Amino acid sequence: MTTQRQNTIFGLILLIIACAWTWLVIDTIPPGFGDGDIGPRAFPLIFGVSLGVLSILLLVQAYLRGRTGAAGGQAGAGQEVASTIHWVAAGALLVEISLYGVLLEKCGFVIATLLIIVVVMRFNLNVRSIKKIALMSVGTTLICWAVFEKILGIYLANGTWINLG
């Protein structure tokens, strides 16, 4: 399968997911309470719209590449892409996302985010420096907590086992 065809299929799948996500967000999550307030709908809606825009850009790029490849004669012919999926990395990411969801419920945002950043840096990115891991995990967690909880006033998960909130 050529790169153009893969990008077209992937772009269409992402566009369908973005439309379904955005529709579900609008249908299920209530808007903010006042004029100009950021409500619980804001970030999921921004995510869905951003995904839709990026998928449209991918489709446009695939379309334009197909037109220039077809006009050039041999440019698109014979260019097959190796369709290898890194199953270990994809499985590790799925496990980490699931673990983050469980940790959010049990330990709360602060501890869950800290632990997941440590795990991702150590096992996915192969960072061995304890100083880098500690600074990145603590710094990212504190910055996210300060921005969302203190500046924007958005509720972050408190744990059922550990409650730092």
CNS distance restraints for C-alpha pairs under 8 A (distance, minus, plus):
assign (resid   1 and name CA) (resid   5 and name CA) 6.47 0.50 0.50
assign (resid   1 and name CA) (resid   6 and name CA) 6.66 0.50 0.50
assign (resid   1 and name CA) (resid  80 and name CA) 5.65 0.50 0.50
assign (resid   1 and name CA) (resid  81 and name CA) 6.36 0.50 0.50
assign (resid   2 and name CA) (resid   6 and name CA) 6.25 0.50 0.50
assign (resid   2 and name CA) (resid  76 and name CA) 7.66 0.50 0.50
assign (resid   2 and name CA) (resid  79 and name CA) 6.06 0.50 0.50
assign (resid   2 and name CA) (resid  80 and name CA) 4.91 0.50 0.50
assign (resid   2 and name CA) (resid  81 and name CA) 5.80 0.50 0.50
assign (resid   3 and name CA) (resid   7 and name CA) 6.01 0.50 0.50
assign (resid   3 and name CA) (resid  79 and name CA) 7.75 0.50 0.50
assign (resid   3 and name CA) (resid  80 and name CA) 7.12 0.50 0.50
assign (resid   3 and name CA) (resid  81 and name CA) 6.14 0.50 0.50
assign (resid   4 and name CA) (resid   8 and name CA) 6.14 0.50 0.50
assign (resid   4 and name CA) (resid  62 and name CA) 5.01 0.50 0.50
assign (resid   4 and name CA) (resid  63 and name CA) 7.47 0.50 0.50
assign (resid   4 and name CA) (resid  65 and name CA) 6.85 0.50 0.50
assign (resid   4 and name CA) (resid  66 and name CA) 6.34 0.50 0.50
assign (resid   5 and name CA) (resid   9 and name CA) 6.19 0.50 0.50
assign (resid   5 and name CA) (resid  62 and name CA) 7.48 0.50 0.50
assign (resid   6 and name CA) (resid  10 and name CA) 5.95 0.50 0.50
assign (resid   7 and name CA) (resid  11 and name CA) 5.73 0.50 0.50
assign (resid   7 and name CA) (resid  58 and name CA) 6.57 0.50 0.50
assign (resid   7 and name CA) (resid  59 and name CA) 6.78 0.50 0.50
assign (resid   7 and name CA) (resid  62 and name CA) 5.95 0.50 0.50
assign (resid   8 and name CA) (resid  12 and name CA) 6.13 0.50 0.50
assign (resid   8 and name CA) (resid  58 and name CA) 7.33 0.50 0.50
assign (resid   8 and name CA) (resid  59 and name CA) 5.46 0.50 0.50
assign (resid   8 and name CA) (resid  62 and name CA) 5.96 0.50 0.50
assign (resid   8 and name CA) (resid  63 and name CA) 7.70 0.50 0.50
assign (resid   9 and name CA) (resid  13 and name CA) 6.22 0.50 0.50
assign (resid  10 and name CA) (resid  14 and name CA) 6.12 0.50 0.50
assign (resid  11 and name CA) (resid  15 and name CA) 6.03 0.50 0.50
assign (resid  11 and name CA) (resid  55 and name CA) 4.79 0.50 0.50
assign (resid  11 and name CA) (resid  56 and name CA) 6.76 0.50 0.50
assign (resid  11 and name CA) (resid  58 and name CA) 5.70 0.50 0.50
assign (resid  11 and name CA) (resid  59 and name CA) 5.43 0.50 0.50
assign (resid  12 and name CA) (resid  16 and name CA) 6.20 0.50 0.50
assign (resid  12 and name CA) (resid  55 and name CA) 7.11 0.50 0.50
assign (resid  12 and name CA) (resid  59 and name CA) 7.31 0.50 0.50
assign (resid  13 and name CA) (resid  17 and name CA) 6.24 0.50 0.50
assign (resid  14 and name CA) (resid  18 and name CA) 5.97 0.50 0.50
assign (resid  14 and name CA) (resid  51 and name CA) 7.10 0.50 0.50
assign (resid  14 and name CA) (resid  52 and name CA) 7.09 0.50 0.50
assign (resid  14 and name CA) (resid  55 and name CA) 5.78 0.50 0.50
assign (resid  15 and name CA) (resid  19 and name CA) 6.11 0.50 0.50
assign (resid  15 and name CA) (resid  51 and name CA) 7.26 0.50 0.50
assign (resid  15 and name CA) (resid  52 and name CA) 5.24 0.50 0.50
assign (resid  15 and name CA) (resid  55 and name CA) 5.48 0.50 0.50
assign (resid  15 and name CA) (resid  56 and name CA) 6.99 0.50 0.50
assign (resid  16 and name CA) (resid  20 and name CA) 6.14 0.50 0.50
assign (resid  17 and name CA) (resid  21 and name CA) 5.91 0.50 0.50
assign (resid  18 and name CA) (resid  22 and name CA) 5.99 0.50 0.50
assign (resid  18 and name CA) (resid  48 and name CA) 5.00 0.50 0.50
assign (resid  18 and name CA) (resid  49 and name CA) 6.79 0.50 0.50
assign (resid  18 and name CA) (resid  51 and name CA) 5.64 0.50 0.50
assign (resid  18 and name CA) (resid  52 and name CA) 5.05 0.50 0.50
assign (resid  19 and name CA) (resid  23 and name CA) 6.04 0.50 0.50
assign (resid  19 and name CA) (resid  48 and name CA) 7.14 0.50 0.50
assign (resid  19 and name CA) (resid  52 and name CA) 6.87 0.50 0.50
assign (resid  20 and name CA) (resid  24 and name CA) 6.09 0.50 0.50
assign (resid  21 and name CA) (resid  25 and name CA) 6.12 0.50 0.50
assign (resid  21 and name CA) (resid  48 and name CA) 5.84 0.50 0.50
assign (resid  22 and name CA) (resid  26 and name CA) 6.19 0.50 0.50
assign (resid  22 and name CA) (resid  44 and name CA) 7.74 0.50 0.50
assign (resid  22 and name CA) (resid  45 and name CA) 5.87 0.50 0.50
assign (resid  22 and name CA) (resid  48 and name CA) 5.04 0.50 0.50
assign (resid  22 and name CA) (resid  49 and name CA) 6.78 0.50 0.50
assign (resid  23 and name CA) (resid  27 and name CA) 5.97 0.50 0.50
assign (resid  24 and name CA) (resid  28 and name CA) 5.81 0.50 0.50
assign (resid  24 and name CA) (resid  29 and name CA) 7.92 0.50 0.50
assign (resid  25 and name CA) (resid  29 and name CA) 5.42 0.50 0.50
assign (resid  25 and name CA) (resid  41 and name CA) 6.72 0.50 0.50
assign (resid  25 and name CA) (resid  44 and name CA) 6.67 0.50 0.50
assign (resid  25 and name CA) (resid  45 and name CA) 6.28 0.50 0.50
assign (resid  26 and name CA) (resid  30 and name CA) 7.49 0.50 0.50
assign (resid  26 and name CA) (resid  41 and name CA) 7.45 0.50 0.50
assign (resid  26 and name CA) (resid  45 and name CA) 7.50 0.50 0.50
assign (resid  29 and name CA) (resid  40 and name CA) 6.89 0.50 0.50
assign (resid  29 and name CA) (resid  41 and name CA) 5.60 0.50 0.50
assign (resid  30 and name CA) (resid  39 and name CA) 7.77 0.50 0.50
assign (resid  30 and name CA) (resid  40 and name CA) 6.96 0.50 0.50
assign (resid  30 and name CA) (resid  41 and name CA) 6.33 0.50 0.50
assign (resid  31 and name CA) (resid  39 and name CA) 5.59 0.50 0.50
assign (resid  31 and name CA) (resid  40 and name CA) 6.62 0.50 0.50
assign (resid  31 and name CA) (resid  41 and name CA) 5.60 0.50 0.50
assign (resid  31 and name CA) (resid  42 and name CA) 7.80 0.50 0.50
assign (resid  32 and name CA) (resid  36 and name CA) 7.95 0.50 0.50
assign (resid  32 and name CA) (resid  37 and name CA) 5.72 0.50 0.50
assign (resid  32 and name CA) (resid  38 and name CA) 5.80 0.50 0.50
assign (resid  32 and name CA) (resid  39 and name CA) 3.72 0.50 0.50
assign (resid  32 and name CA) (resid  40 and name CA) 6.59 0.50 0.50
assign (resid  32 and name CA) (resid  41 and name CA) 7.22 0.50 0.50
assign (resid  33 and name CA) (resid  37 and name CA) 6.73 0.50 0.50
assign (resid  33 and name CA) (resid  39 and name CA) 6.88 0.50 0.50
assign (resid  38 and name CA) (resid  42 and name CA) 5.99 0.50 0.50
assign (resid  38 and name CA) (resid 152 and name CA) 7.81 0.50 0.50
assign (resid  40 and name CA) (resid  44 and name CA) 8.00 0.50 0.50
assign (resid  40 and name CA) (resid 154 and name CA) 7.91 0.50 0.50
assign (resid  41 and name CA) (resid  45 and name CA) 5.96 0.50 0.50
assign (resid  42 and name CA) (resid  46 and name CA) 6.10 0.50 0.50
assign (resid  43 and name CA) (resid  47 and name CA) 6.11 0.50 0.50
assign (resid  44 and name CA) (resid  48 and name CA) 6.27 0.50 0.50
assign (resid  45 and name CA) (resid  49 and name CA) 6.17 0.50 0.50
assign (resid  46 and name CA) (resid  50 and name CA) 5.93 0.50 0.50
assign (resid  47 and name CA) (resid  51 and name CA) 6.09 0.50 0.50
assign (resid  48 and name CA) (resid  52 and name CA) 6.20 0.50 0.50
assign (resid  49 and name CA) (resid  53 and name CA) 6.20 0.50 0.50
assign (resid  50 and name CA) (resid  54 and name CA) 6.12 0.50 0.50
assign (resid  51 and name CA) (resid  55 and name CA) 6.07 0.50 0.50
assign (resid  52 and name CA) (resid  56 and name CA) 6.20 0.50 0.50
assign (resid  53 and name CA) (resid  57 and name CA) 6.26 0.50 0.50
assign (resid  54 and name CA) (resid  58 and name CA) 6.23 0.50 0.50
assign (resid  55 and name CA) (resid  59 and name CA) 6.23 0.50 0.50
assign (resid  56 and name CA) (resid  60 and name CA) 6.14 0.50 0.50
assign (resid  57 and name CA) (resid  61 and name CA) 6.08 0.50 0.50
assign (resid  58 and name CA) (resid  62 and name CA) 6.15 0.50 0.50
assign (resid  59 and name CA) (resid  63 and name CA) 6.08 0.50 0.50
assign (resid  60 and name CA) (resid  64 and name CA) 6.09 0.50 0.50
assign (resid  61 and name CA) (resid  65 and name CA) 6.03 0.50 0.50
assign (resid  62 and name CA) (resid  66 and name CA) 6.07 0.50 0.50
assign (resid  63 and name CA) (resid  67 and name CA) 6.31 0.50 0.50
assign (resid  64 and name CA) (resid  68 and name CA) 6.27 0.50 0.50
assign (resid  65 and name CA) (resid  69 and name CA) 5.86 0.50 0.50
assign (resid  66 and name CA) (resid  70 and name CA) 5.94 0.50 0.50
assign (resid  66 and name CA) (resid  76 and name CA) 7.35 0.50 0.50
assign (resid  67 and name CA) (resid  71 and name CA) 6.14 0.50 0.50
assign (resid  68 and name CA) (resid  72 and name CA) 6.12 0.50 0.50
assign (resid  69 and name CA) (resid  73 and name CA) 6.56 0.50 0.50
assign (resid  69 and name CA) (resid  74 and name CA) 7.21 0.50 0.50
assign (resid  69 and name CA) (resid  75 and name CA) 4.85 0.50 0.50
assign (resid  69 and name CA) (resid  76 and name CA) 4.97 0.50 0.50
assign (resid  70 and name CA) (resid  74 and name CA) 7.54 0.50 0.50
assign (resid  70 and name CA) (resid  75 and name CA) 7.09 0.50 0.50
assign (resid  70 and name CA) (resid  76 and name CA) 6.66 0.50 0.50
assign (resid  73 and name CA) (resid  77 and name CA) 7.88 0.50 0.50
assign (resid  74 and name CA) (resid  78 and name CA) 7.91 0.50 0.50
assign (resid  75 and name CA) (resid  79 and name CA) 7.88 0.50 0.50
assign (resid  86 and name CA) (resid  90 and name CA) 6.21 0.50 0.50
assign (resid  87 and name CA) (resid  91 and name CA) 5.88 0.50 0.50
assign (resid  88 and name CA) (resid  92 and name CA) 6.02 0.50 0.50
assign (resid  89 and name CA) (resid  93 and name CA) 6.13 0.50 0.50
assign (resid  89 and name CA) (resid 124 and name CA) 7.55 0.50 0.50
assign (resid  90 and name CA) (resid  94 and name CA) 6.25 0.50 0.50
assign (resid  91 and name CA) (resid  95 and name CA) 6.20 0.50 0.50
assign (resid  92 and name CA) (resid  96 and name CA) 6.11 0.50 0.50
assign (resid  93 and name CA) (resid  97 and name CA) 6.13 0.50 0.50
assign (resid  94 and name CA) (resid  98 and name CA) 6.19 0.50 0.50
assign (resid  95 and name CA) (resid  99 and name CA) 5.98 0.50 0.50
assign (resid  96 and name CA) (resid 100 and name CA) 6.03 0.50 0.50
assign (resid  96 and name CA) (resid 116 and name CA) 7.07 0.50 0.50
assign (resid  96 and name CA) (resid 120 and name CA) 7.78 0.50 0.50
assign (resid  97 and name CA) (resid 101 and name CA) 6.36 0.50 0.50
assign (resid  98 and name CA) (resid 102 and name CA) 6.40 0.50 0.50
assign (resid  99 and name CA) (resid 103 and name CA) 5.99 0.50 0.50
assign (resid 100 and name CA) (resid 104 and name CA) 5.94 0.50 0.50
assign (resid 100 and name CA) (resid 112 and name CA) 6.11 0.50 0.50
assign (resid 100 and name CA) (resid 113 and name CA) 7.34 0.50 0.50
assign (resid 100 and name CA) (resid 116 and name CA) 6.42 0.50 0.50
assign (resid 101 and name CA) (resid 105 and name CA) 6.58 0.50 0.50
assign (resid 102 and name CA) (resid 106 and name CA) 6.26 0.50 0.50
assign (resid 103 and name CA) (resid 107 and name CA) 5.26 0.50 0.50
assign (resid 103 and name CA) (resid 108 and name CA) 6.64 0.50 0.50
assign (resid 103 and name CA) (resid 109 and name CA) 7.99 0.50 0.50
assign (resid 103 and name CA) (resid 111 and name CA) 7.83 0.50 0.50
assign (resid 103 and name CA) (resid 112 and name CA) 5.09 0.50 0.50
assign (resid 103 and name CA) (resid 159 and name CA) 7.89 0.50 0.50
assign (resid 104 and name CA) (resid 108 and name CA) 4.53 0.50 0.50
assign (resid 104 and name CA) (resid 109 and name CA) 5.37 0.50 0.50
assign (resid 104 and name CA) (resid 111 and name CA) 7.96 0.50 0.50
assign (resid 104 and name CA) (resid 112 and name CA) 5.44 0.50 0.50
assign (resid 104 and name CA) (resid 113 and name CA) 7.90 0.50 0.50
assign (resid 104 and name CA) (resid 157 and name CA) 6.30 0.50 0.50
assign (resid 104 and name CA) (resid 158 and name CA) 7.49 0.50 0.50
assign (resid 104 and name CA) (resid 159 and name CA) 6.47 0.50 0.50
assign (resid 105 and name CA) (resid 157 and name CA) 6.91 0.50 0.50
assign (resid 105 and name CA) (resid 158 and name CA) 7.16 0.50 0.50
assign (resid 105 and name CA) (resid 159 and name CA) 5.30 0.50 0.50
assign (resid 105 and name CA) (resid 160 and name CA) 6.46 0.50 0.50
assign (resid 106 and name CA) (resid 158 and name CA) 7.95 0.50 0.50
assign (resid 106 and name CA) (resid 159 and name CA) 4.53 0.50 0.50
assign (resid 106 and name CA) (resid 160 and name CA) 4.85 0.50 0.50
assign (resid 106 and name CA) (resid 161 and name CA) 5.19 0.50 0.50
assign (resid 106 and name CA) (resid 162 and name CA) 6.86 0.50 0.50
assign (resid 107 and name CA) (resid 111 and name CA) 5.95 0.50 0.50
assign (resid 107 and name CA) (resid 112 and name CA) 6.11 0.50 0.50
assign (resid 107 and name CA) (resid 158 and name CA) 6.88 0.50 0.50
assign (resid 107 and name CA) (resid 159 and name CA) 4.03 0.50 0.50
assign (resid 107 and name CA) (resid 160 and name CA) 6.37 0.50 0.50
assign (resid 107 and name CA) (resid 161 and name CA) 5.65 0.50 0.50
assign (resid 107 and name CA) (resid 162 and name CA) 4.91 0.50 0.50
assign (resid 107 and name CA) (resid 163 and name CA) 6.78 0.50 0.50
assign (resid 108 and name CA) (resid 112 and name CA) 5.99 0.50 0.50
assign (resid 108 and name CA) (resid 156 and name CA) 7.74 0.50 0.50
assign (resid 108 and name CA) (resid 157 and name CA) 5.01 0.50 0.50
assign (resid 108 and name CA) (resid 158 and name CA) 4.17 0.50 0.50
assign (resid 108 and name CA) (resid 159 and name CA) 3.77 0.50 0.50
assign (resid 108 and name CA) (resid 160 and name CA) 7.46 0.50 0.50
assign (resid 108 and name CA) (resid 162 and name CA) 6.83 0.50 0.50
assign (resid 108 and name CA) (resid 163 and name CA) 6.49 0.50 0.50
assign (resid 108 and name CA) (resid 164 and name CA) 7.40 0.50 0.50
assign (resid 109 and name CA) (resid 113 and name CA) 5.79 0.50 0.50
assign (resid 109 and name CA) (resid 156 and name CA) 6.13 0.50 0.50
assign (resid 109 and name CA) (resid 157 and name CA) 5.20 0.50 0.50
assign (resid 109 and name CA) (resid 158 and name CA) 6.41 0.50 0.50
assign (resid 109 and name CA) (resid 159 and name CA) 7.47 0.50 0.50
assign (resid 110 and name CA) (resid 114 and name CA) 6.19 0.50 0.50
assign (resid 110 and name CA) (resid 141 and name CA) 6.29 0.50 0.50
assign (resid 110 and name CA) (resid 142 and name CA) 7.77 0.50 0.50
assign (resid 110 and name CA) (resid 145 and name CA) 7.18 0.50 0.50
assign (resid 110 and name CA) (resid 164 and name CA) 7.62 0.50 0.50
assign (resid 111 and name CA) (resid 115 and name CA) 6.09 0.50 0.50
assign (resid 112 and name CA) (resid 116 and name CA) 6.08 0.50 0.50
assign (resid 113 and name CA) (resid 117 and name CA) 6.10 0.50 0.50
assign (resid 113 and name CA) (resid 137 and name CA) 7.76 0.50 0.50
assign (resid 113 and name CA) (resid 141 and name CA) 6.08 0.50 0.50
assign (resid 114 and name CA) (resid 118 and name CA) 6.38 0.50 0.50
assign (resid 114 and name CA) (resid 137 and name CA) 5.24 0.50 0.50
assign (resid 114 and name CA) (resid 138 and name CA) 6.28 0.50 0.50
assign (resid 114 and name CA) (resid 141 and name CA) 5.89 0.50 0.50
assign (resid 115 and name CA) (resid 119 and name CA) 6.24 0.50 0.50
assign (resid 115 and name CA) (resid 137 and name CA) 7.68 0.50 0.50
assign (resid 116 and name CA) (resid 120 and name CA) 6.03 0.50 0.50
assign (resid 117 and name CA) (resid 121 and name CA) 5.99 0.50 0.50
assign (resid 117 and name CA) (resid 133 and name CA) 8.00 0.50 0.50
assign (resid 117 and name CA) (resid 136 and name CA) 7.78 0.50 0.50
assign (resid 117 and name CA) (resid 137 and name CA) 5.37 0.50 0.50
assign (resid 118 and name CA) (resid 122 and name CA) 6.02 0.50 0.50
assign (resid 118 and name CA) (resid 133 and name CA) 6.08 0.50 0.50
assign (resid 118 and name CA) (resid 134 and name CA) 7.53 0.50 0.50
assign (resid 118 and name CA) (resid 137 and name CA) 6.05 0.50 0.50
assign (resid 119 and name CA) (resid 123 and name CA) 5.83 0.50 0.50
assign (resid 119 and name CA) (resid 124 and name CA) 7.54 0.50 0.50
assign (resid 120 and name CA) (resid 124 and name CA) 5.01 0.50 0.50
assign (resid 120 and name CA) (resid 125 and name CA) 6.46 0.50 0.50
assign (resid 121 and name CA) (resid 125 and name CA) 4.89 0.50 0.50
assign (resid 121 and name CA) (resid 126 and name CA) 6.21 0.50 0.50
assign (resid 121 and name CA) (resid 127 and name CA) 5.58 0.50 0.50
assign (resid 121 and name CA) (resid 133 and name CA) 6.60 0.50 0.50
assign (resid 122 and name CA) (resid 126 and name CA) 4.90 0.50 0.50
assign (resid 122 and name CA) (resid 127 and name CA) 5.05 0.50 0.50
assign (resid 122 and name CA) (resid 128 and name CA) 6.42 0.50 0.50
assign (resid 122 and name CA) (resid 133 and name CA) 7.50 0.50 0.50
assign (resid 123 and name CA) (resid 127 and name CA) 7.59 0.50 0.50
assign (resid 127 and name CA) (resid 132 and name CA) 7.72 0.50 0.50
assign (resid 127 and name CA) (resid 133 and name CA) 7.15 0.50 0.50
assign (resid 128 and name CA) (resid 133 and name CA) 7.72 0.50 0.50
assign (resid 129 and name CA) (resid 133 and name CA) 6.30 0.50 0.50
assign (resid 130 and name CA) (resid 134 and name CA) 5.95 0.50 0.50
assign (resid 131 and name CA) (resid 135 and name CA) 6.03 0.50 0.50
assign (resid 132 and name CA) (resid 136 and name CA) 5.90 0.50 0.50
assign (resid 133 and name CA) (resid 137 and name CA) 5.94 0.50 0.50
assign (resid 134 and name CA) (resid 138 and name CA) 5.92 0.50 0.50
assign (resid 135 and name CA) (resid 139 and name CA) 5.61 0.50 0.50
assign (resid 136 and name CA) (resid 140 and name CA) 5.79 0.50 0.50
assign (resid 137 and name CA) (resid 141 and name CA) 6.02 0.50 0.50
assign (resid 138 and name CA) (resid 142 and name CA) 6.04 0.50 0.50
assign (resid 139 and name CA) (resid 143 and name CA) 6.03 0.50 0.50
assign (resid 140 and name CA) (resid 144 and name CA) 6.04 0.50 0.50
assign (resid 141 and name CA) (resid 145 and name CA) 6.03 0.50 0.50
assign (resid 142 and name CA) (resid 146 and name CA) 5.97 0.50 0.50
assign (resid 143 and name CA) (resid 147 and name CA) 6.06 0.50 0.50
assign (resid 144 and name CA) (resid 148 and name CA) 5.96 0.50 0.50
assign (resid 144 and name CA) (resid 149 and name CA) 7.99 0.50 0.50
assign (resid 145 and name CA) (resid 149 and name CA) 5.42 0.50 0.50
assign (resid 145 and name CA) (resid 150 and name CA) 7.19 0.50 0.50
assign (resid 145 and name CA) (resid 156 and name CA) 7.95 0.50 0.50
assign (resid 146 and name CA) (resid 150 and name CA) 5.02 0.50 0.50
assign (resid 146 and name CA) (resid 151 and name CA) 6.33 0.50 0.50
assign (resid 147 and name CA) (resid 151 and name CA) 4.95 0.50 0.50
assign (resid 147 and name CA) (resid 152 and name CA) 6.14 0.50 0.50
assign (resid 148 and name CA) (resid 152 and name CA) 5.03 0.50 0.50
assign (resid 148 and name CA) (resid 153 and name CA) 6.06 0.50 0.50
assign (resid 148 and name CA) (resid 154 and name CA) 5.31 0.50 0.50
assign (resid 148 and name CA) (resid 155 and name CA) 7.59 0.50 0.50
assign (resid 148 and name CA) (resid 156 and name CA) 7.60 0.50 0.50
assign (resid 149 and name CA) (resid 153 and name CA) 4.76 0.50 0.50
assign (resid 149 and name CA) (resid 154 and name CA) 5.06 0.50 0.50
assign (resid 149 and name CA) (resid 155 and name CA) 6.08 0.50 0.50
assign (resid 149 and name CA) (resid 156 and name CA) 6.53 0.50 0.50
assign (resid 150 and name CA) (resid 154 and name CA) 7.70 0.50 0.50
assign (resid 158 and name CA) (resid 162 and name CA) 7.55 0.50 0.50
assign (resid 158 and name CA) (resid 163 and name CA) 5.33 0.50 0.50
assign (resid 158 and name CA) (resid 164 and name CA) 6.78 0.50 0.50
assign (resid 158 and name CA) (resid 165 and name CA) 5.76 0.50 0.50
assign (resid 159 and name CA) (resid 163 and name CA) 4.93 0.50 0.50
assign (resid 159 and name CA) (resid 164 and name CA) 7.69 0.50 0.50
